[in-house]
Amino acid sequence: MNKPGITDNQPTDINGKEAVSPGEIGYRKNKDDKAVDAWFDNKAFSGKFKRELDIANYFDRLKNNHEIKRCISQYGLEPIWENIRKKLNDYTHNNGIKFIKHNLLRFLNKEDVEDCVKSILQDIGFITSIFLVILILIRPNYIMASDYIDYMDLGIKPPESSQHWVAPFISEYIDEYIVKLHPELKAFLHYNNKYGMRILCD
């Protein structure tokens, strides 16, 4: 169950915080917080929070992070994302008979099916890659290799800077897919992730 924030008639300080009860700190929920609550409570479909739950709003919120905003702008990622968003919206709302026909194999020839599958794989690849890019910029420790913890668990002193090593499967994915978004993106992630994860190999 979602814990309610401060109600609208409760006073708050300049930081929006107030002691809800002795020893407990609360905060006034904004519209984004309430939208998340509505989603968990299965009340989002009413349309009241449609804007907050729109993928465009997620992108706007992510761009509040300076490094994410710079990355998206510098490497031209937003136009690709927007193109995919519009395409998915067309299929979701059947904005044309062709979008229905693409789900009915009897209306498609072999070339059409191959083109659809190729497009789907490209879009999935981009979506996965952009989310990994965002994850690295927000929570770079999530891509850490297990070596450091493995050494600690065995009671052995970990190699110097091993806490900055990147999991091999992440490195492989970056080399295989992330660089296809832009050849300089790997270096950007290396020099701009806040924990100094060693994305570029020495």
C-alpha positions as CSV (number, residue, x, y, z in Angstrom):
1,M,0.0,0.0,0.0
2,N,1.3,3.5,-0.9
3,K,2.1,5.7,2.1
4,P,0.3,9.0,1.7
5,G,2.3,12.2,1.6
6,I,1.4,15.4,3.3
7,T,-2.1,16.6,2.5
8,D,-2.7,19.9,0.8
9,N,-3.9,21.7,4.0
10,Q,-0.8,20.8,6.0
11,P,1.9,23.5,6.2
12,T,5.4,22.8,5.1
13,D,8.7,24.5,5.3
14,I,10.6,26.1,2.4
15,N,11.9,22.6,1.4
16,G,8.4,21.2,1.3
17,K,9.0,19.0,4.4
18,E,7.1,18.7,7.6
19,A,7.1,16.5,10.7
20,V,4.1,14.3,10.2
21,S,4.5,12.8,13.6
22,P,7.3,12.9,16.2
23,G,10.5,11.5,14.7
24,E,8.9,11.1,11.2
25,I,9.6,13.3,8.2
26,G,7.1,13.5,5.3
27,Y,6.8,15.5,2.1
28,R,4.1,16.9,-0.1
29,K,3.6,14.6,-3.1
30,N,3.7,16.3,-6.4
31,K,1.6,15.3,-9.4
32,D,4.2,12.8,-10.6
33,D,4.2,11.1,-7.2
34,K,0.4,11.0,-7.3
35,A,0.5,9.6,-10.8
36,V,2.7,6.7,-9.6
37,D,0.3,6.1,-6.7
38,A,-2.6,6.0,-9.1
39,W,-0.8,3.5,-11.3
40,F,-0.2,1.2,-8.4
41,D,-3.8,1.6,-7.3
42,N,-5.2,0.9,-10.8
43,K,-6.7,4.3,-11.0
44,A,-4.4,5.8,-13.7
45,F,-6.8,4.8,-16.6
46,S,-9.2,7.6,-15.6
47,G,-7.1,10.0,-17.6
48,K,-6.4,12.4,-14.7
49,F,-2.7,11.5,-14.8
50,K,-2.4,10.8,-18.5
51,R,0.3,13.5,-19.1
52,E,2.4,12.3,-16.1
53,L,2.3,8.7,-17.3
54,D,3.1,9.6,-20.9
55,I,6.5,8.4,-22.1
56,A,7.3,11.9,-23.3
57,N,7.0,13.1,-19.7
58,Y,9.5,10.4,-18.6
59,F,11.9,11.7,-21.1
60,D,11.4,15.2,-19.9
61,R,12.1,14.1,-16.3
62,L,15.2,12.2,-17.2
63,K,16.6,15.3,-19.0
64,N,16.5,17.1,-15.6
65,N,19.8,15.1,-15.2
66,H,22.5,17.3,-16.8
67,E,24.5,14.4,-18.1
68,I,21.5,12.6,-19.6
69,K,20.3,15.8,-21.2
70,R,23.8,16.4,-22.7
71,C,24.1,12.8,-23.9
72,I,20.6,12.8,-25.6
73,S,21.3,16.2,-27.3
74,Q,25.0,15.6,-28.2
75,Y,24.4,12.2,-29.8
76,G,21.0,12.8,-31.5
77,L,19.1,10.1,-29.6
78,E,15.8,12.0,-29.1
79,P,14.7,12.0,-32.7
80,I,15.2,8.2,-33.0
81,W,13.3,7.7,-29.7
82,E,10.5,10.0,-30.9
83,N,10.2,8.1,-34.2
84,I,9.8,4.8,-32.4
85,R,7.3,6.3,-29.9
86,K,5.1,7.5,-32.8
87,K,5.4,4.2,-34.6
88,L,4.3,2.3,-31.4
89,N,1.5,4.7,-30.9
90,D,0.2,4.1,-34.4
91,Y,0.1,0.3,-33.7
92,T,-1.4,0.7,-30.3
93,H,-4.3,2.9,-31.6
94,N,-4.5,1.2,-35.1
95,N,-4.0,4.6,-36.8
96,G,-4.5,3.1,-40.3
97,I,-5.5,-0.2,-41.8
98,K,-1.8,-1.1,-42.5
99,F,-1.2,-1.3,-38.8
100,I,-3.9,-3.9,-38.4
101,K,-2.7,-5.8,-41.5
102,H,0.8,-6.1,-40.0
103,N,-0.7,-8.3,-37.3
104,L,-2.5,-10.6,-39.9
105,L,0.1,-12.8,-41.6
106,R,-2.3,-13.7,-44.4
107,F,-2.1,-10.2,-45.7
108,L,1.7,-10.2,-45.7
109,N,4.2,-11.7,-48.1
110,K,7.6,-13.0,-47.1
111,E,9.4,-9.7,-47.8
112,D,6.8,-7.8,-45.6
113,V,7.3,-10.2,-42.7
114,E,11.1,-10.0,-43.0
115,D,10.9,-6.2,-43.1
116,C,8.6,-6.1,-40.0
117,V,10.8,-8.4,-38.0
118,K,13.9,-6.4,-39.0
119,S,12.2,-3.2,-37.9
120,I,11.1,-4.7,-34.6
121,L,14.6,-6.0,-33.8
122,Q,16.1,-2.6,-34.6
123,D,13.6,-0.7,-32.4
124,I,14.1,-3.2,-29.5
125,G,17.8,-2.8,-29.8
126,F,17.6,0.9,-29.7
127,I,15.2,0.9,-26.7
128,T,17.4,-1.5,-24.8
129,S,20.6,0.5,-25.6
130,I,19.1,3.9,-24.6
131,F,17.9,2.4,-21.3
132,L,21.3,1.0,-20.6
133,V,22.9,4.4,-21.4
134,I,20.5,6.1,-18.9
135,L,21.2,3.4,-16.3
136,I,24.9,3.9,-16.6
137,L,24.6,7.7,-16.1
138,I,22.2,7.4,-13.2
139,R,23.4,4.2,-11.4
140,P,26.8,3.3,-12.8
141,N,27.4,0.9,-9.9
142,Y,24.8,-1.4,-11.3
143,I,27.1,-2.4,-14.1
144,M,30.0,-3.4,-11.8
145,A,31.7,-6.7,-12.3
146,S,31.4,-9.2,-9.4
147,D,35.2,-9.5,-8.9
148,Y,35.4,-7.0,-6.0
149,I,32.6,-8.7,-4.1
150,D,33.9,-12.1,-4.9
151,Y,37.3,-11.2,-3.4
152,M,35.6,-9.7,-0.3
153,D,33.5,-12.8,0.2
154,L,36.6,-15.0,0.1
155,G,38.4,-12.7,2.6
156,I,41.0,-11.7,0.1
157,K,42.0,-8.1,-0.6
158,P,40.4,-7.1,-3.9
159,P,42.7,-5.8,-6.7
160,E,43.2,-2.1,-6.7
161,S,40.2,-0.2,-8.4
162,S,38.4,-3.5,-9.0
163,Q,35.2,-1.8,-7.7
164,H,35.3,0.2,-11.0
165,W,35.5,-2.9,-13.2
166,V,32.6,-3.4,-15.6
167,A,30.7,-6.7,-15.9
168,P,32.0,-8.5,-19.1
169,F,28.5,-8.9,-20.6
170,I,27.9,-5.2,-20.2
171,S,31.2,-4.4,-21.9
172,E,30.3,-6.8,-24.7
173,Y,26.9,-5.2,-25.1
174,I,28.4,-1.7,-25.2
175,D,31.0,-2.8,-27.9
176,E,28.3,-4.6,-29.9
177,Y,25.4,-2.2,-29.7
178,I,25.9,1.1,-27.8
179,V,28.7,2.2,-30.2
180,K,26.2,1.8,-33.1
181,L,24.1,4.6,-31.6
182,H,27.2,6.8,-31.9
183,P,30.9,5.8,-32.1
184,E,31.8,8.4,-29.4
185,L,29.1,7.3,-26.9
186,K,31.3,4.7,-25.2
187,A,33.9,7.4,-24.3
188,F,31.2,9.7,-23.1
189,L,29.9,7.1,-20.7
190,H,33.4,6.3,-19.5
191,Y,34.2,10.0,-18.7
192,N,30.8,11.1,-17.4
193,N,29.6,8.2,-15.2
194,K,29.7,9.5,-11.6
195,Y,31.5,6.5,-10.0
196,G,34.3,6.3,-12.5
197,M,33.4,2.9,-13.9
198,R,36.1,1.8,-16.3
199,I,34.1,1.4,-19.5
200,L,37.1,2.1,-21.7
201,C,39.6,-0.6,-21.4
202,D,43.2,0.4,-20.6
